[in-house]
Amino acid sequence: MSTIKDVAILAGVSFTTVSHVLNDTRPVSADARRRVLAAVDEIGYLPSAVARSLRKSETKIIGVLVPNVQNPFFAELVCGVEECCRLAGYSVFLCNSDNDPKRQQQYMRTLLEKRVDGLLLSSAGDDEALARIFKLASVPSVTVDRLVAGARADRVSVDNSQGASNAVKHLIDLGHRRIACISGPAEFEVARERVEGWRHALREAGIEVDEALVTASDFSSPGGYEAARRILRAQADRASSNPVTAIFASNDMMAIGALRAATELGLKLPQQLSIVGFDDIELSRYVFPALTTVGCGVRRLGAEAGRVLIARIENPAAAIKDVLLTPRLVLRESTAPPQLGMQG
């Protein structure tokens, strides 16, 4: 590989002049700068990022750790983070914990060893060891979507309770009264908040909250599929005169699974069953029927998290931020008034 000395010899300048041009540390004549840059292009010289980081105590790298890159939500989230960071001059080092807390801890340590300038994390679940690592780390950090209990870090998230309440209120306004809820794992605060939003909308409308209508899943399409089958088969077995006519799924991936399950069981969507999701991922507009959902734009969420992290890097002493984005209802084809005779 070519070195900075090779550049200096080809450009006919000193080693220090090349360094000043590449690092913009001192004024250099226009002619010398032109010769240095031409030499860099000619021999394909690449400055050492490691050496630069040691000199400047920065790497211009952001570490991003997410629980599942196969989930379109996190793929879109990372796209938003990457675009924001790229425009600010940072590269992104992405790690996928695959919903494994142990792997999450290992990646956290790896990112810290790599001397990243900042960390952005969406947690794989409750993890006391992760919180301890956060406390020991002095690197600027932001948690996004999922809280890390005990971590001193900025947080960027969606108003989960309000968003869920708005989704369920939409169903109520359409005339639905028996509205089931497919929740995420109770260990996640985001899952608990969305179930509470479901409860709040029902109570506000004067509808009795039936906890038997809550079925837990794992934020995946297969999980939503199985949960919806349990809900719909249970009421079929009971031949209920007051059947469930709508399902609120706590994320779009589970809602997409529920759409499949309902279709397989012979239900007409949305006439016999309305389904609404949460997040507004890109895929939700392309399933059939297109999914009604709530969200603030996943890329926007990622971009906001990136902005908060960069601000933290630039001002480490600033007060901790808790940014809460307000989701909006996105009306599509998966919700409609219940068919005559099916209302409770």
C-alpha positions as CSV (number, residue, x, y, z in Angstrom):
1,M,0.0,0.0,0.0
2,S,1.2,3.5,-0.7
3,T,2.2,5.8,2.2
4,I,2.0,9.4,3.0
5,K,5.8,9.6,2.2
6,D,5.1,8.3,-1.3
7,V,2.6,11.1,-1.8
8,A,5.2,13.7,-0.6
9,I,7.9,12.4,-3.0
10,L,5.5,12.4,-6.0
11,A,4.1,15.9,-5.1
12,G,7.6,17.3,-4.4
13,V,6.6,18.6,-1.0
14,S,7.4,17.7,2.6
15,F,5.8,15.0,4.7
16,T,4.2,17.6,7.0
17,T,2.8,19.5,4.0
18,V,0.9,16.4,2.9
19,S,-0.4,16.0,6.4
20,H,-1.6,19.5,6.6
21,V,-3.4,19.2,3.3
22,L,-5.1,15.9,4.2
23,N,-6.0,16.9,7.7
24,D,-6.7,20.6,7.0
25,T,-4.6,21.6,10.0
26,R,-2.6,24.6,8.5
27,P,-2.9,26.8,5.4
28,V,-1.1,25.5,2.4
29,S,-0.5,27.3,-0.9
30,A,-2.9,26.5,-3.7
31,D,-0.1,25.0,-5.9
32,A,1.1,22.7,-3.2
33,R,-2.4,21.6,-2.4
34,R,-3.1,20.9,-6.0
35,R,0.1,18.8,-6.4
36,V,-0.7,16.8,-3.2
37,L,-4.2,16.0,-4.2
38,A,-3.1,15.0,-7.7
39,A,-0.5,12.7,-6.2
40,V,-3.1,11.1,-3.9
41,D,-5.3,10.4,-6.9
42,E,-2.5,9.1,-9.0
43,I,-1.2,6.5,-6.5
44,G,-4.5,5.8,-4.8
45,Y,-3.4,6.7,-1.3
46,L,-5.9,6.0,1.5
47,P,-5.2,7.8,4.9
48,S,-5.1,5.5,7.9
49,A,-8.4,5.8,9.8
50,V,-6.7,4.3,12.9
51,A,-3.9,6.8,12.9
52,R,-6.3,9.7,12.4
53,S,-8.5,8.5,15.2
54,L,-5.5,8.4,17.6
55,R,-4.5,11.9,16.6
56,K,-7.9,13.4,16.8
57,S,-9.5,11.1,19.5
58,E,-12.3,10.4,17.1
59,T,-13.2,7.7,14.6
60,K,-16.2,9.3,12.8
61,I,-17.9,5.9,13.3
62,I,-21.3,5.4,14.9
63,G,-22.1,1.9,16.3
64,V,-25.7,0.8,15.7
65,L,-27.0,-2.3,17.5
66,V,-30.5,-3.7,16.6
67,P,-32.3,-6.9,17.6
68,N,-33.3,-8.2,14.2
69,V,-32.2,-6.9,10.8
70,Q,-34.7,-9.3,9.0
71,N,-37.5,-7.3,10.5
72,P,-38.4,-4.5,8.0
73,F,-38.9,-2.1,10.9
74,F,-35.3,-2.3,11.9
75,A,-34.0,-2.3,8.3
76,E,-35.9,1.0,7.7
77,L,-34.8,2.4,11.0
78,V,-31.1,1.7,10.2
79,C,-31.6,3.4,6.8
80,G,-32.8,6.5,8.5
81,V,-29.9,6.5,11.0
82,E,-27.3,5.9,8.2
83,E,-28.6,8.7,6.0
84,C,-28.5,11.2,8.8
85,C,-25.1,10.1,10.0
86,R,-23.6,10.0,6.4
87,L,-24.7,13.6,5.8
88,A,-23.0,14.6,9.1
89,G,-19.7,12.9,8.0
90,Y,-20.1,9.7,10.0
91,S,-20.0,6.0,8.9
92,V,-22.2,3.4,10.5
93,F,-21.0,0.1,12.0
94,L,-24.1,-2.2,12.2
95,C,-24.5,-5.1,14.6
96,N,-27.4,-7.6,14.7
97,S,-28.0,-9.2,18.1
98,D,-30.6,-11.6,16.6
99,N,-32.8,-11.1,19.8
100,D,-30.0,-12.7,21.9
101,P,-29.1,-10.7,25.0
102,K,-25.7,-12.5,25.3
103,R,-24.8,-11.6,21.7
104,Q,-26.0,-8.0,22.4
105,Q,-23.6,-7.7,25.3
106,Q,-20.7,-9.0,23.1
107,Y,-21.5,-6.6,20.4
108,M,-21.7,-3.7,22.8
109,R,-18.2,-4.5,24.1
110,T,-16.9,-4.9,20.5
111,L,-18.2,-1.5,19.6
112,L,-16.7,0.1,22.6
113,E,-13.3,-1.6,21.9
114,K,-13.5,-0.1,18.3
115,R,-13.6,3.3,19.9
116,V,-16.8,4.4,18.1
117,D,-17.8,8.0,18.6
118,G,-21.3,7.1,19.6
119,L,-23.7,4.2,20.2
120,L,-27.3,3.8,19.0
121,L,-29.1,0.8,20.5
122,S,-32.5,-0.8,20.1
123,S,-32.5,-3.4,22.9
124,A,-33.1,-7.1,22.5
125,G,-34.9,-7.3,25.9
126,D,-34.4,-6.7,29.6
127,D,-30.7,-7.2,30.4
128,E,-29.1,-6.0,33.6
129,A,-25.6,-6.7,32.2
130,L,-26.3,-4.4,29.3
131,A,-27.3,-1.6,31.7
132,R,-24.1,-2.1,33.6
133,I,-22.1,-1.8,30.4
134,F,-23.9,1.4,29.6
135,K,-23.0,2.8,33.0
136,L,-19.3,1.9,32.6
137,A,-19.1,3.3,29.0
138,S,-18.3,7.0,28.6
139,V,-19.3,7.0,24.9
140,P,-22.3,9.2,23.9
141,S,-25.4,6.9,23.5
142,V,-29.0,6.9,22.4
143,T,-31.6,4.3,22.8
144,V,-34.3,4.1,20.1
145,D,-37.8,2.6,20.3
146,R,-36.9,0.2,23.2
147,L,-35.8,1.5,26.6
148,V,-32.7,0.2,28.4
149,A,-33.6,0.3,32.1
150,G,-31.0,2.2,34.2
151,A,-29.0,3.4,31.2
152,R,-28.0,7.1,31.2
153,A,-28.6,7.8,27.5
154,D,-30.8,9.9,25.3
155,R,-34.0,8.2,24.1
156,V,-36.0,8.6,20.9
157,S,-39.3,6.7,20.7
158,V,-42.9,6.8,19.5
159,D,-45.8,7.6,21.7
160,N,-46.9,4.0,21.9
161,S,-49.9,4.4,24.2
162,Q,-51.4,7.3,22.2
163,G,-50.7,5.6,18.8
164,A,-52.4,2.4,20.0
165,S,-55.3,4.3,21.4
166,N,-55.8,6.1,18.1
167,A,-55.8,2.9,16.2
168,V,-58.4,1.3,18.4
169,K,-60.5,4.5,18.5
170,H,-60.6,4.3,14.7
171,L,-62.0,0.8,14.9
172,I,-64.6,1.9,17.5
173,D,-65.6,4.8,15.3
174,L,-66.3,2.3,12.5
175,G,-68.7,0.5,14.8
176,H,-66.5,-2.3,16.2
177,R,-67.1,-3.3,19.9
178,R,-65.3,-6.7,20.2
179,I,-61.7,-5.8,19.4
180,A,-59.0,-8.3,20.1
181,C,-55.4,-7.3,20.8
182,I,-52.3,-9.1,19.7
183,S,-49.5,-7.9,22.0
184,G,-45.8,-8.1,21.9
185,P,-43.7,-9.8,24.7
186,A,-44.6,-8.3,28.1
187,E,-40.9,-7.8,28.9
188,F,-40.8,-4.9,26.4
189,E,-42.1,-1.5,27.6
190,V,-43.2,-0.7,24.1
191,A,-45.5,-3.8,24.1
192,R,-47.0,-2.9,27.5
193,E,-47.6,0.7,26.4
194,R,-49.5,-0.4,23.3
195,V,-51.7,-2.8,25.2
196,E,-52.5,0.0,27.6
197,G,-53.4,2.2,24.6
198,W,-55.9,-0.5,23.6
199,R,-57.4,-0.6,27.1
200,H,-57.6,3.2,27.2
201,A,-59.5,3.5,23.9
202,L,-62.0,0.9,25.1
203,R,-62.6,2.5,28.5
204,E,-62.9,5.9,27.0
205,A,-65.7,4.6,24.7
206,G,-67.5,2.9,27.6
207,I,-66.6,-0.6,26.3
208,E,-65.8,-3.3,28.9
209,V,-62.1,-4.4,28.7
210,D,-62.0,-8.1,28.3
211,E,-58.4,-9.3,29.1
212,A,-59.2,-12.6,27.5
213,L,-59.1,-10.8,24.1
214,V,-55.3,-10.1,24.6
215,T,-53.0,-12.7,23.0
216,A,-49.2,-12.4,23.3
217,S,-46.9,-12.9,20.4
218,D,-43.3,-12.0,19.5
219,F,-43.5,-9.0,17.1
220,S,-43.1,-11.3,14.0
221,S,-45.4,-12.3,11.2
222,P,-45.5,-16.0,12.2
223,G,-46.3,-14.9,15.7
224,G,-49.1,-12.7,14.5
225,Y,-50.4,-15.5,12.3
226,E,-50.5,-18.0,15.2
227,A,-52.0,-15.5,17.6
228,A,-54.8,-14.6,15.1
229,R,-55.6,-18.2,14.5
230,R,-55.9,-18.8,18.3
231,I,-58.3,-15.8,18.6
232,L,-60.4,-16.7,15.6
233,R,-60.6,-20.5,16.2
234,A,-61.5,-19.9,19.9
235,Q,-64.6,-17.9,19.0
236,A,-65.5,-20.3,16.2
237,D,-65.4,-23.2,18.7
238,R,-67.7,-21.3,21.0
239,A,-70.0,-20.3,18.2
240,S,-70.2,-16.9,19.8
241,S,-73.1,-14.6,19.1
242,N,-70.9,-11.7,19.9
243,P,-67.7,-12.4,17.9
244,V,-64.5,-10.5,17.5
245,T,-64.9,-8.2,14.5
246,A,-61.6,-6.4,14.6
247,I,-58.0,-7.0,15.7
248,F,-55.4,-4.5,16.8
249,A,-51.9,-5.9,16.3
250,S,-49.1,-4.2,18.2
251,N,-46.9,-4.0,15.1
252,D,-47.3,-4.3,11.4
253,M,-45.5,-7.6,11.1
254,M,-47.9,-9.3,13.4
255,A,-50.8,-7.6,11.6
256,I,-49.6,-9.0,8.3
257,G,-49.5,-12.5,9.8
258,A,-53.0,-11.9,11.1
259,L,-54.2,-11.0,7.6
260,R,-53.0,-14.3,6.3
261,A,-54.6,-16.3,9.1
262,A,-58.0,-14.6,8.7
263,T,-57.9,-15.2,4.9
264,E,-57.0,-18.9,5.4
265,L,-60.0,-19.3,7.8
266,G,-62.3,-18.0,5.1
267,L,-63.1,-14.5,6.5
268,K,-63.7,-11.6,4.2
269,L,-61.4,-8.7,4.9
270,P,-62.3,-6.1,5.9
271,Q,-66.1,-6.8,5.8
272,Q,-66.0,-9.6,8.4
273,L,-62.8,-8.7,10.2
274,S,-60.9,-5.5,10.3
275,I,-57.2,-5.5,11.2
276,V,-55.0,-2.5,12.1
277,G,-51.3,-2.5,12.8
278,F,-48.6,-0.2,14.3
279,D,-45.4,1.3,12.8
280,D,-46.3,2.0,9.2
281,I,-43.5,0.0,7.7
282,E,-43.1,0.3,3.9
283,L,-44.4,-3.3,3.4
284,S,-47.7,-2.4,5.0
285,R,-48.9,-0.5,1.9
286,Y,-48.2,-3.5,-0.4
287,V,-49.9,-6.4,1.4
288,F,-53.5,-7.2,0.4
289,P,-55.6,-5.7,1.7
290,A,-53.3,-2.8,2.3
291,L,-52.8,-2.4,6.0
292,T,-54.4,0.4,8.1
293,T,-51.8,1.3,10.7
294,V,-50.4,4.1,12.9
295,G,-46.8,5.4,12.8
296,C,-44.6,8.4,12.3
297,G,-42.4,7.0,9.5
298,V,-39.7,4.5,10.6
299,R,-36.9,6.3,8.6
300,R,-37.9,9.5,10.3
301,L,-37.6,7.8,13.7
302,G,-34.1,6.6,12.7
303,A,-33.0,10.0,11.4
304,E,-34.2,11.7,14.6
305,A,-32.2,9.2,16.6
306,G,-29.2,9.9,14.5
307,R,-29.6,13.7,15.0
308,V,-29.9,13.3,18.8
309,L,-26.8,11.1,18.9
310,I,-24.7,13.6,16.8
311,A,-25.9,16.4,19.1
312,R,-24.8,14.4,22.1
313,I,-21.3,13.7,20.5
314,E,-20.9,17.4,19.9
315,N,-22.1,18.4,23.4
316,P,-21.6,15.6,25.9
317,A,-22.5,17.7,28.9
318,A,-26.0,18.6,27.6
319,A,-29.1,17.5,29.6
320,I,-30.4,14.0,28.8
321,K,-33.2,14.1,26.1
322,D,-36.3,12.1,25.8
323,V,-37.7,12.7,22.3
324,L,-41.3,11.4,21.9
325,L,-42.7,11.3,18.3
326,T,-46.4,11.4,17.7
327,P,-47.7,8.7,15.4
328,R,-50.5,9.4,12.9
329,L,-53.3,7.1,11.7
330,V,-52.7,5.9,8.1
331,L,-56.0,4.7,6.6
332,R,-55.8,1.9,4.0
333,E,-58.0,-1.1,3.0
334,S,-57.9,-3.4,6.0
335,T,-60.5,-1.7,8.1
336,A,-64.2,-1.0,7.5
337,P,-67.5,-1.0,9.5
338,P,-68.5,-4.5,10.6
339,Q,-70.9,-6.4,8.4
340,L,-74.5,-6.0,9.4
341,G,-75.5,-8.4,12.1
342,M,-71.9,-8.9,13.4
343,Q,-71.7,-5.9,15.8
344,G,-71.7,-6.6,19.5
